[in-house]
Amino acid sequence: MSLSEIRSRIATACDAAGRDTADVTLIAVSKVQPLERVQAVLDEGQRVFGENRVQEAASKWPGFRESYDGIELHLIGPLQSNKVRQAMELAQAIHSVDRPKLATAIARIADETGNCPELFIQVNTGEEPQKAGILPAEADGFIAECRALSLPVKGLMCIPPVEEEASLHFALLAKIAARNGLPGLSMGMSGDFEKAISFGATHVRVGSAIFGQREGYTG
């Protein structure tokens, strides 16, 4: 599927939901993609990209930024506290703030540098033990904690369990965001981004539908 097809589907989903297409940001998830595939998408005009790992982002994006203006990088994978400084230097947004230690590290470096990316708090809506994210019952308190640290919390992010109906999780995330006055909802991937848009997604993270299956990926 092409980038233009994904953009068309986003526009159609926005129309169906009575929303403005400009209110939905497409994040092209370029993790583990060959450089030539990423370059082809850049050449089509896409400028917002998502990466899972700081190390991979650091090896890829400084070079592309020398050739392409306006690149916006979103880190969407789990972030280790010892990678925070590098992440904040590379990315314009971090979607995986999920624990007090990480929030404190971000706040300390933001205070030191005078700069902080937009932040999304990851909520483990399925309460899956193997998955990162703050539990739904603890989300309000953690949002307040991040705000007390003067962090620029833009919104919330979730990754629904693969075997469950995604709509339930999108609705839950939207409810938590609404009661905390957060405008951003990072939710929806290649298989369900249209559904996410109907529940208010402001950022959809689409990888395989744009780039094809990742190298070495068998799922």
SVG drawing of the C-alpha trace seen along z (x, -y; Angstrom):
<svg xmlns="http://www.w3.org/2000/svg" viewBox="-19 -27 44 42">
<polyline fill="none" stroke="black" stroke-width="0.4" points="0.0,0.0 1.3,-3.5 1.6,-6.6 -1.0,-8.3 -3.4,-5.5 -2.9,-5.8 -3.4,-9.5 -6.6,-9.0 -7.9,-6.5 -7.2,-8.9 -9.1,-11.6 -12.0,-9.3 -12.0,-8.3 -11.9,-11.9 -14.9,-12.7 -16.9,-9.8 -16.1,-11.0 -16.9,-14.7 -13.3,-15.6 -10.7,-17.9 -8.0,-15.9 -5.5,-18.5 -6.2,-17.4 -4.7,-13.9 -1.0,-13.5 0.3,-10.5 3.5,-9.0 5.3,-6.8 6.8,-4.1 10.2,-3.5 11.8,-1.2 13.9,1.6 13.3,0.3 16.0,0.2 17.3,-3.4 16.2,-3.3 12.5,-2.6 12.6,-5.5 14.2,-7.8 11.4,-6.9 8.8,-7.9 10.7,-11.1 10.8,-11.8 7.0,-11.5 6.8,-14.4 6.3,-12.6 8.1,-14.4 6.8,-12.8 8.4,-9.5 8.4,-7.1 11.2,-5.1 11.2,-2.5 14.9,-2.6 17.0,-5.6 20.1,-3.8 18.5,-3.1 17.1,-6.7 20.6,-8.1 22.1,-6.1 19.5,-7.1 18.0,-10.5 20.9,-13.0 22.0,-11.9 18.5,-12.3 18.2,-15.7 21.2,-16.9 19.2,-16.3 15.6,-16.9 14.1,-19.9 11.3,-19.7 11.7,-16.2 9.8,-15.6 10.9,-12.5 8.6,-10.7 10.0,-8.1 7.3,-5.5 9.1,-2.6 10.0,-1.9 12.6,-4.4 15.4,-3.6 16.3,-6.3 20.0,-6.2 18.9,-7.1 16.8,-10.1 19.3,-12.8 20.0,-11.3 16.3,-10.8 15.6,-14.5 18.3,-15.7 16.9,-13.6 13.1,-13.7 10.4,-16.3 8.0,-14.0 8.3,-11.0 5.2,-8.8 6.3,-6.3 6.5,-8.2 5.3,-5.4 6.9,-5.7 8.0,-8.3 11.7,-7.6 11.5,-8.4 9.4,-11.5 11.9,-12.8 14.9,-12.2 13.1,-14.0 12.3,-16.9 15.9,-17.2 17.4,-17.3 14.6,-19.7 15.5,-22.0 19.2,-21.7 18.9,-22.3 15.8,-24.5 14.3,-22.2 11.8,-19.4 10.0,-17.4 6.2,-17.0 5.3,-14.1 2.7,-11.4 2.0,-9.2 1.7,-5.5 -1.2,-3.8 -1.3,0.0 -5.0,0.1 -5.0,3.9 -3.1,4.2 -0.8,6.6 2.2,7.6 4.6,7.9 3.8,4.4 5.0,1.0 2.7,-1.7 1.0,-3.1 -2.1,-1.2 -5.4,-3.0 -6.2,-3.3 -2.9,-5.1 -3.1,-7.3 -4.7,-10.4 -2.2,-10.5 0.8,-10.0 -0.5,-12.8 -0.7,-15.1 2.8,-14.1 4.2,-14.9 2.4,-18.3 3.9,-19.0 7.3,-18.5 6.3,-21.2 6.5,-18.6 4.8,-19.4 2.3,-16.5 0.5,-16.7 -1.6,-13.5 -1.8,-9.8 -0.7,-6.7 -1.8,-3.1 -1.2,0.2 -4.2,2.4 -3.8,6.1 -3.8,7.9 -6.5,10.4 -9.0,7.8 -11.4,5.3 -9.3,2.2 -12.3,-0.1 -12.6,0.6 -9.1,-0.5 -9.4,-3.6 -12.5,-4.6 -10.8,-4.1 -7.8,-6.2 -10.0,-9.0 -12.0,-9.0 -8.8,-9.3 -7.5,-12.1 -10.8,-14.0 -11.1,-14.0 -7.5,-15.3 -7.9,-18.0 -5.3,-16.4 -5.8,-17.0 -3.5,-14.4 -4.4,-10.8 -1.6,-8.6 -3.5,-5.5 -4.2,-3.3 -1.7,-1.4 -1.8,0.2 -4.7,2.5 -7.0,0.2 -6.0,-3.5 -9.4,-4.3 -11.2,-3.0 -8.8,-5.0 -9.7,-8.2 -13.4,-7.6 -12.5,-7.6 -10.5,-10.9 -7.0,-9.8 -4.7,-12.8 -1.7,-10.8 -1.8,-7.4 1.3,-5.2 1.4,-3.4 4.4,-1.2 3.8,1.9 0.9,0.4 3.3,-2.2 6.7,-0.4 5.7,3.2 6.7,5.8 9.8,5.0 13.0,6.9 13.3,10.0 9.7,9.7 7.7,12.9 4.4,11.8"/>
</svg>
